[in-house]
């Protein structure tokens, strides 16, 4: 793959391929591998919006080895489209019209988002799904214990 066709791997991509984020290093990934990660992410987002359990099926695990190259580029010269945003915590008027401290506004935003995405459902569904998987392995655990 030519270097100019590579893009900087974001945190989601690094996590998908089992790599740790390092502020001192940037990792590069090809467009095909990045699209694969984004496709998998879209599947999970769709499950969130459809109020389906994200853990009903095993999460995707890549079977291919992908080399995420180190980059010597400076962050200022990176043209991969990554960006950051800042929140002005000193502002006293919130966009929700309720005001309050920055912490109170942030807490309302988080609560609203968690409710919108069905966080409570995801936690209870994940607990059920993982319990079923552990119960299915109970016989294997017992036979392994007997061996020792």
KOLKE-837467 format. One record per residue (C-alpha): y, z, x. Coordinates in Angstrom, 3 decimals. Each point is the difference from the previous one (the first is absolute). Example, Ala and Ser with C-alpha at 12.3 -4.5 7.8 and 13.67 -1.06 7.14 Angstrom:
2
<r><north>-4.500</north><up>7.800</up><east>12.300</east></r>
<r><north>3.440</north><up>-0.660</up><east>1.370</east></r>
This chain:
148
<r><north>0.000</north><up>0.000</up><east>0.000</east></r>
<r><north>3.417</north><up>-0.912</up><east>1.354</east></r>
<r><north>2.321</north><up>2.958</up><east>0.497</east></r>
<r><north>2.754</north><up>-1.520</up><east>-2.130</east></r>
<r><north>-2.404</north><up>-0.026</up><east>-2.984</east></r>
<r><north>-0.599</north><up>3.745</up><east>0.273</east></r>
<r><north>1.933</north><up>2.573</up><east>-1.976</east></r>
<r><north>0.586</north><up>3.703</up><east>0.488</east></r>
<r><north>-2.671</north><up>2.070</up><east>-1.724</east></r>
<r><north>1.415</north><up>2.528</up><east>-2.468</east></r>
<r><north>-1.460</north><up>3.470</up><east>-0.647</east></r>
<r><north>-2.188</north><up>-1.278</up><east>-2.841</east></r>
<r><north>-1.521</north><up>-2.677</up><east>2.244</east></r>
<r><north>-0.564</north><up>2.427</up><east>2.859</east></r>
<r><north>-1.688</north><up>2.442</up><east>-2.356</east></r>
<r><north>-2.162</north><up>-2.719</up><east>-1.552</east></r>
<r><north>-1.342</north><up>-0.944</up><east>3.420</east></r>
<r><north>-0.431</north><up>3.637</up><east>1.044</east></r>
<r><north>2.797</north><up>0.146</up><east>2.541</east></r>
<r><north>2.543</north><up>2.738</up><east>0.597</east></r>
<r><north>3.700</north><up>-0.796</up><east>-0.231</east></r>
<r><north>1.845</north><up>0.496</up><east>3.275</east></r>
<r><north>3.788</north><up>-0.149</up><east>0.096</east></r>
<r><north>-0.124</north><up>-1.049</up><east>3.655</east></r>
<r><north>-2.255</north><up>-2.987</up><east>-0.660</east></r>
<r><north>0.144</north><up>-2.782</up><east>-2.496</east></r>
<r><north>-3.156</north><up>-1.738</up><east>-1.105</east></r>
<r><north>-0.204</north><up>-3.660</up><east>-0.943</east></r>
<r><north>-2.315</north><up>-1.602</up><east>-2.534</east></r>
<r><north>-0.644</north><up>-3.569</up><east>-1.101</east></r>
<r><north>1.131</north><up>-1.238</up><east>-3.391</east></r>
<r><north>-3.538</north><up>-0.401</up><east>-1.362</east></r>
<r><north>-0.937</north><up>3.601</up><east>0.788</east></r>
<r><north>3.302</north><up>1.244</up><east>-1.417</east></r>
<r><north>-0.547</north><up>-1.958</up><east>-3.250</east></r>
<r><north>-3.471</north><up>1.561</up><east>-0.282</east></r>
<r><north>1.531</north><up>3.484</up><east>0.224</east></r>
<r><north>2.687</north><up>-0.897</up><east>-2.550</east></r>
<r><north>-2.654</north><up>-1.402</up><east>-2.383</east></r>
<r><north>-1.968</north><up>3.242</up><east>0.225</east></r>
<r><north>3.192</north><up>1.976</up><east>-0.543</east></r>
<r><north>0.771</north><up>-2.065</up><east>-3.134</east></r>
<r><north>-3.449</north><up>0.852</up><east>-1.398</east></r>
<r><north>0.695</north><up>3.726</up><east>0.446</east></r>
<r><north>3.497</north><up>-0.282</up><east>-1.491</east></r>
<r><north>-1.421</north><up>-1.846</up><east>-3.015</east></r>
<r><north>-2.495</north><up>2.826</up><east>-0.498</east></r>
<r><north>2.863</north><up>2.495</up><east>0.071</east></r>
<r><north>1.988</north><up>-1.932</up><east>-2.586</east></r>
<r><north>-3.076</north><up>-0.517</up><east>-2.206</east></r>
<r><north>-0.881</north><up>3.716</up><east>0.182</east></r>
<r><north>-3.351</north><up>-0.787</up><east>1.633</east></r>
<r><north>-1.588</north><up>2.270</up><east>2.562</east></r>
<r><north>0.706</north><up>-1.194</up><east>3.526</east></r>
<r><north>-3.221</north><up>1.681</up><east>1.145</east></r>
<r><north>-2.410</north><up>-1.358</up><east>-2.610</east></r>
<r><north>-1.116</north><up>-2.491</up><east>2.632</east></r>
<r><north>-0.035</north><up>0.419</up><east>3.728</east></r>
<r><north>3.288</north><up>-0.807</up><east>1.629</east></r>
<r><north>-0.065</north><up>-3.225</up><east>2.011</east></r>
<r><north>-1.103</north><up>0.400</up><east>3.591</east></r>
<r><north>0.613</north><up>-2.982</up><east>2.230</east></r>
<r><north>-3.119</north><up>-1.339</up><east>1.643</east></r>
<r><north>1.878</north><up>-2.084</up><east>2.520</east></r>
<r><north>1.405</north><up>1.238</up><east>3.246</east></r>
<r><north>3.696</north><up>-0.729</up><east>0.123</east></r>
<r><north>1.946</north><up>0.340</up><east>3.209</east></r>
<r><north>3.443</north><up>1.389</up><east>-0.680</east></r>
<r><north>1.894</north><up>-0.857</up><east>3.154</east></r>
<r><north>2.596</north><up>2.252</up><east>1.615</east></r>
<r><north>3.461</north><up>-1.473</up><east>0.080</east></r>
<r><north>2.659</north><up>0.463</up><east>2.634</east></r>
<r><north>2.748</north><up>-1.025</up><east>-2.423</east></r>
<r><north>2.931</north><up>2.297</up><east>-0.609</east></r>
<r><north>0.336</north><up>1.229</up><east>-3.577</east></r>
<r><north>3.507</north><up>-1.497</up><east>-0.260</east></r>
<r><north>-1.288</north><up>-3.505</up><east>0.751</east></r>
<r><north>-2.902</north><up>0.132</up><east>-2.415</east></r>
<r><north>0.299</north><up>-2.682</up><east>-2.661</east></r>
<r><north>-3.072</north><up>1.008</up><east>-1.998</east></r>
<r><north>2.019</north><up>1.079</up><east>-3.018</east></r>
<r><north>-0.623</north><up>3.718</up><east>0.307</east></r>
<r><north>2.890</north><up>2.140</up><east>-1.109</east></r>
<r><north>0.975</north><up>3.581</up><east>-0.663</east></r>
<r><north>2.236</north><up>1.523</up><east>-2.624</east></r>
<r><north>2.022</north><up>3.166</up><east>-0.069</east></r>
<r><north>0.747</north><up>2.402</up><east>-2.816</east></r>
<r><north>3.366</north><up>1.734</up><east>-0.082</east></r>
<r><north>-1.030</north><up>3.616</up><east>-0.645</east></r>
<r><north>3.626</north><up>1.170</up><east>-0.113</east></r>
<r><north>0.791</north><up>-1.899</up><east>-3.197</east></r>
<r><north>0.128</north><up>2.312</up><east>-3.016</east></r>
<r><north>-0.436</north><up>-2.555</up><east>-2.776</east></r>
<r><north>-3.501</north><up>-1.281</up><east>-0.584</east></r>
<r><north>-0.912</north><up>-3.369</up><east>-1.445</east></r>
<r><north>-1.955</north><up>1.831</up><east>-2.691</east></r>
<r><north>3.240</north><up>1.616</up><east>-1.242</east></r>
<r><north>-1.435</north><up>3.499</up><east>0.338</east></r>
<r><north>1.675</north><up>0.862</up><east>3.317</east></r>
<r><north>-1.290</north><up>3.010</up><east>1.892</east></r>
<r><north>-0.787</north><up>0.390</up><east>3.656</east></r>
<r><north>-1.632</north><up>-2.769</up><east>2.003</east></r>
<r><north>-3.261</north><up>1.957</up><east>-0.054</east></r>
<r><north>0.116</north><up>0.337</up><east>-3.801</east></r>
<r><north>0.711</north><up>-3.703</up><east>-0.450</east></r>
<r><north>-2.780</north><up>-0.912</up><east>2.428</east></r>
<r><north>-2.430</north><up>2.267</up><east>-1.832</east></r>
<r><north>0.869</north><up>-1.651</up><east>-3.355</east></r>
<r><north>-0.514</north><up>-3.449</up><east>1.533</east></r>
<r><north>-3.376</north><up>1.012</up><east>1.434</east></r>
<r><north>-1.129</north><up>1.583</up><east>-3.290</east></r>
<r><north>1.047</north><up>-3.077</up><east>-1.971</east></r>
<r><north>-1.789</north><up>-2.338</up><east>2.439</east></r>
<r><north>-3.176</north><up>2.097</up><east>0.055</east></r>
<r><north>-0.029</north><up>0.025</up><east>-3.803</east></r>
<r><north>0.636</north><up>-3.735</up><east>-0.184</east></r>
<r><north>-2.878</north><up>-0.729</up><east>2.397</east></r>
<r><north>-2.405</north><up>2.387</up><east>-1.736</east></r>
<r><north>-0.447</north><up>2.299</up><east>2.988</east></r>
<r><north>-1.771</north><up>2.704</up><east>-2.062</east></r>
<r><north>-2.478</north><up>-2.596</up><east>-1.277</east></r>
<r><north>-0.607</north><up>-1.306</up><east>3.539</east></r>
<r><north>-0.736</north><up>3.507</up><east>1.303</east></r>
<r><north>-2.414</north><up>0.860</up><east>-2.824</east></r>
<r><north>-1.702</north><up>-3.421</up><east>0.150</east></r>
<r><north>-0.338</north><up>0.231</up><east>3.788</east></r>
<r><north>-1.521</north><up>3.463</up><east>-0.325</east></r>
<r><north>-2.582</north><up>-1.295</up><east>-2.518</east></r>
<r><north>-0.813</north><up>-3.117</up><east>2.040</east></r>
<r><north>-0.357</north><up>1.893</up><east>3.262</east></r>
<r><north>-2.108</north><up>2.704</up><east>-1.676</east></r>
<r><north>-2.378</north><up>-2.699</up><east>-1.301</east></r>
<r><north>-0.301</north><up>-1.470</up><east>3.495</east></r>
<r><north>-0.715</north><up>3.407</up><east>1.534</east></r>
<r><north>-2.564</north><up>0.783</up><east>-2.706</east></r>
<r><north>-1.704</north><up>-3.341</up><east>0.687</east></r>
<r><north>-0.363</north><up>1.029</up><east>3.653</east></r>
<r><north>-1.343</north><up>3.484</up><east>-0.772</east></r>
<r><north>-3.638</north><up>-0.998</up><east>0.538</east></r>
<r><north>0.887</north><up>-1.502</up><east>3.374</east></r>
<r><north>1.778</north><up>3.207</up><east>1.006</east></r>
<r><north>-2.998</north><up>2.097</up><east>-0.994</east></r>
<r><north>-2.481</north><up>-2.190</up><east>1.870</east></r>
<r><north>2.215</north><up>0.096</up><east>3.091</east></r>
<r><north>0.174</north><up>3.797</up><east>-0.191</east></r>
<r><north>-3.801</north><up>0.195</up><east>-0.247</east></r>
<r><north>-0.324</north><up>-2.100</up><east>3.135</east></r>
<r><north>1.967</north><up>2.587</up><east>1.967</east></r>
